[in-house]
Amino acid sequence: MPARILYVDDEDDIREIAEMSLELEPEFEVRSCASGAAALVDAAAWRPDLILLDVMMPDMDGPETLKRLAASPPTASIPVVFITARTQTHEVERYLAMGAVGVIAKPFDPMALAGDVKKLLASRADGPVA
């Protein structure tokens, strides 16, 4: 059974690159969406094993999306990893304090993204990873 990965980013090009790089991993089933609002609907319906969530998005940003996912019983247990260019130590600590299980720096390496996600899925039981 492949791991379901939902990638959320308002930038079409980045979303497409992320989707292609994640799909290189045969153990992943990948979907993507372009907004926090769409992520709430898709996550509740599809129940991914992990959500990769852009921090900076219009309308509903990543932290607000995470808060709403955590507040909804169907999505509360889905782990969320933030994808962001803001990766200074205090920012990463703030994201983890919000409930994210990890942070991946943007721009990410398309060739390494699937491996990074596999590590996050494997270490999920061990606590947060940055």
Secondary structure in CASP SS format (residue, H / E / C, confidence):
PFRMAT SS
TARGET T0000
AUTHOR 0000-0000-0000
METHOD secondary structure of the structure
MODEL  1
M C 1.00
P C 1.00
A E 1.00
R E 1.00
I E 1.00
L E 1.00
Y E 1.00
V E 1.00
D C 1.00
D C 1.00
E C 1.00
D H 1.00
D H 1.00
I H 1.00
R H 1.00
E H 1.00
I H 1.00
A H 1.00
E H 1.00
M H 1.00
S H 1.00
L H 1.00
E H 1.00
L C 1.00
E C 1.00
P C 1.00
E C 1.00
F E 1.00
E E 1.00
V E 1.00
R E 1.00
S E 1.00
C E 1.00
A C 1.00
S C 1.00
G H 1.00
A H 1.00
A H 1.00
A H 1.00
L H 1.00
V H 1.00
D H 1.00
A H 1.00
A H 1.00
A H 1.00
W H 1.00
R C 1.00
P C 1.00
D C 1.00
L E 1.00
I E 1.00
L E 1.00
L E 1.00
D E 1.00
V C 1.00
M C 1.00
M C 1.00
P C 1.00
D C 1.00
M C 1.00
D C 1.00
G H 1.00
P H 1.00
E H 1.00
T H 1.00
L H 1.00
K H 1.00
R H 1.00
L H 1.00
A H 1.00
A H 1.00
S C 1.00
P C 1.00
P C 1.00
T C 1.00
A C 1.00
S C 1.00
I C 1.00
P C 1.00
V E 1.00
V E 1.00
F E 1.00
I E 1.00
T E 1.00
A C 1.00
R C 1.00
T C 1.00
Q C 1.00
T H 1.00
H H 1.00
E H 1.00
V H 1.00
E H 1.00
R H 1.00
Y H 1.00
L H 1.00
A H 1.00
M H 1.00
G C 1.00
A C 1.00
V C 1.00
G E 1.00
V E 1.00
I E 1.00
A E 1.00
K C 1.00
P C 1.00
F C 1.00
D C 1.00
P H 1.00
M H 1.00
A H 1.00
L H 1.00
A H 1.00
G H 1.00
D H 1.00
V H 1.00
K H 1.00
K H 1.00
L H 1.00
L H 1.00
A H 1.00
S H 1.00
R H 1.00
A H 1.00
D H 1.00
G C 1.00
P C 1.00
V E 1.00
A C 1.00
END
